[in-house]
Amino acid sequence: MTSHHPVTRRSIGLALATLAGLGLLPRGAEANSQGVSKDEIVIGALGALTGATAFIGAPGRDGIQLAVDGINAQGGINGRKLRLVFEHAFTPAESVAAAKKLVESDKVFVLILASGSTGAAAAADYVRETGVPTYNLYGSTPIIRKPFAKNVFHSVVPPAEISGGKMVDMIFEAKPDAKRVGVLAGTYAFPQATKAGLLAALEKKKDVKVVVEEFDQGARDFTSQLLSFARQRVEAVLVSGSFSEAGFAIKQAPEKGVTNMTWVLDGSAVNDAIIPIIGPENTKGVYGYFNVPYFPAQLDPPIVKYNELWKAKYGAPPQGRPNVYDIAGYSSTFVLAAALKKAGTDLSWAGLISAWETVKDAKPSDFGGPDVAFPESFSPTDHQGNTRLGKAAIKDGIWQVIAK
Amino acid sequence: MAEFIMVIIGGVQFGAIYALAAIGVVVIHKATRTVNFAHGGLVMLGAFVTYLVVVELRWPYWTAYVLAPLLIGTLAMALELVILRPIRRADMFTVIMATIFLGIALSETFRLAQNTEMLAVPSAVKGPPMIVPLGEDAFIVTAEQIWVTIGALLTGFAGLALFRYAGIGRSMRAMASNIRGAQLCGFSIDRVYALAWFFGGALAGLAGVFAAPSKGVSPELAVSVISAAFVAAVIGGFDSLIGAIIGGLLLGVVETLSAAYVSSAMKSAVSFLLLFVVLLWRPDGLFPERKGRDV
């Protein structure tokens, strides 16, 4: 005979108190319900609206706001509407200051890091210390992931070891006999995180010589790096950086004697704005991965619907928008909404964290939105919502996901 | 050897753009004695006009070569009229500060308006890279490199000819030589200053059209171009148009050689080192304006 012990609010409270006593829960996580009122939940987000990583932060803000509007139009979450407070943060110092302002001054209930690896790494210690439920949308850096934090969840961008492994696989799918592989990585946070993943994956390949070259953020001249690849007769290059950096490197390659090259780009560089840089006629041999199943220019119904919503709110999109960060910001907000809904009406940080860990296959259609990302699932020991990546190539003048 | 030639070709391509930007700086300074630190912002706007015309409006590329100099020249003339004319009699420091902050205002307005890392512009000319045999080796040159190098240099030399031989150039040279004397000869300060700013702005606009495909359109373009244009102009003697062209080419080649054989990160440092070396060797630049008179 099995004895049943019903899980009551009291027993959960006792368990949480025990965990808190043991130091396993972040300070303040137990009963904090700041940012929650009778009819509103305030969510805060930070990211760069100007500067070199504005291609991440600005789409993040727009994607989140688009989802917030959609969720509110469906009646909100358990009777409460969502309200977004977004803070611009480009540098690490700005990221920490923005996180502190959002949590301590704006009193947001949940913090979304829509800043890429630089901001996520900078804010990592602060969010761990405060215990605010945090959703890391774009940071692949291990600094925000390790050590494991109970209050930090990760969205569509997987850790660098997964994306790096996928990129290396693509190289050898395109050139199975490649013996000399180049790694071209930016010196800033997210390319360095990806570089570590790439080198770890390349280490497993026997008899492959790896040539590593780096560049500064915003670089436009890749003379020294490309000459190094040409001198060492590199056959394929893995690029970790933004679309402009990758684009100019590929464009300048023939000018430096680098021809018949296979290029594999990380997700940040896989953007339609790269095509005018390299020229549509020079896109053969250029591959990448994409963190969501559709590119904005594809004609699959979910992404067509998403584009309609985006244009209805923001008008005609500028070049390169909406991009993966728009889509990820949008879909991730629905995942957050699923966690908030599961947490019930008596919201607290601890309650949200517990509910978030039980979310399975959360997707926008749960709240009436188009499913433009892979569904996300979490567990108490795994806070990475998505690990799937699509293989992408440029076909008919646009990026397309060719294998999911 | 083939590698070295490819590096030199790349350097000359960037150098030609620097030269064109530097000529615009020199023209405005020569005619109005104003050091225009907003010139990089005008180049950036020229590149932005290219983006609008070619990418957004999908008009033929040649329209960018016509519209960008006209629009940016007119904008530069308007800036002179509205901002610099009222402070023309102020001390040099005030005028310099005004152009510095004007440049910052142009860049930041663009940054706030566009909210993007960079706008990409396709190349004006397309085609596969050309492989040129060189003994047992071969070097590669692209159609864009040829077009930008020849186009920018021809534009620069056309500007030089206009300044030296045409009527409007004569008025600017007269003003540069002696303002009071030029006025007594019937030249209007207001008209000549407006013309000089239009001319300099038009050259900045054209430099932007040539630079857009190889550097993209972003506020960082303004910064990179203005620093290169000033180094090129100072190397050339600051008041010499031919000096600006040679200074630009020299700077482009030295930058690219240092990127190729020292380090990309050292590129800027090497260009400023070149500036110091030239100034230590010839403090008035390579082509100083003649100060003496034949008697």
Chai-1 contact restraints between the chains, C-beta under 6 A:
chainA,res_idxA,chainB,res_idxB,connection_type,confidence,min_distance_angstrom,max_distance_angstrom,comment,restraint_id
A,T50,B,R111,contact,1.0,0.0,6.0,A-B,restraint_1
A,A52,B,E117,contact,1.0,0.0,6.0,A-B,restraint_2
A,A54,B,N115,contact,1.0,0.0,6.0,A-B,restraint_3
A,A54,B,E117,contact,1.0,0.0,6.0,A-B,restraint_4
A,F55,B,T116,contact,1.0,0.0,6.0,A-B,restraint_5
A,F55,B,E117,contact,1.0,0.0,6.0,A-B,restraint_6
A,A58,B,N115,contact,1.0,0.0,6.0,A-B,restraint_7
A,G218,B,E220,contact,1.0,0.0,6.0,A-B,restraint_8
A,R220,B,K215,contact,1.0,0.0,6.0,A-B,restraint_9
A,D221,B,A259,contact,1.0,0.0,6.0,A-B,restraint_10
A,T223,B,T256,contact,1.0,0.0,6.0,A-B,restraint_11
A,T223,B,A259,contact,1.0,0.0,6.0,A-B,restraint_12
A,T223,B,A260,contact,1.0,0.0,6.0,A-B,restraint_13
A,S224,B,A259,contact,1.0,0.0,6.0,A-B,restraint_14
A,S224,B,A260,contact,1.0,0.0,6.0,A-B,restraint_15
A,S224,B,S264,contact,1.0,0.0,6.0,A-B,restraint_16
A,L227,B,A260,contact,1.0,0.0,6.0,A-B,restraint_17
A,S242,B,E117,contact,1.0,0.0,6.0,A-B,restraint_18
A,S244,B,E117,contact,1.0,0.0,6.0,A-B,restraint_19
A,S244,B,M118,contact,1.0,0.0,6.0,A-B,restraint_20
A,S244,B,G216,contact,1.0,0.0,6.0,A-B,restraint_21
A,P254,B,P129,contact,1.0,0.0,6.0,A-B,restraint_22
A,P254,B,I140,contact,1.0,0.0,6.0,A-B,restraint_23
A,E255,B,G10,contact,1.0,0.0,6.0,A-B,restraint_24
A,E255,B,T142,contact,1.0,0.0,6.0,A-B,restraint_25
A,K256,B,M6,contact,1.0,0.0,6.0,A-B,restraint_26
A,G257,B,M6,contact,1.0,0.0,6.0,A-B,restraint_27
A,G257,B,I140,contact,1.0,0.0,6.0,A-B,restraint_28
A,A273,B,A120,contact,1.0,0.0,6.0,A-B,restraint_29
A,P276,B,A120,contact,1.0,0.0,6.0,A-B,restraint_30
A,P276,B,P122,contact,1.0,0.0,6.0,A-B,restraint_31
A,I277,B,A120,contact,1.0,0.0,6.0,A-B,restraint_32
A,P318,B,T116,contact,1.0,0.0,6.0,A-B,restraint_33
A,Q319,B,L119,contact,1.0,0.0,6.0,A-B,restraint_34
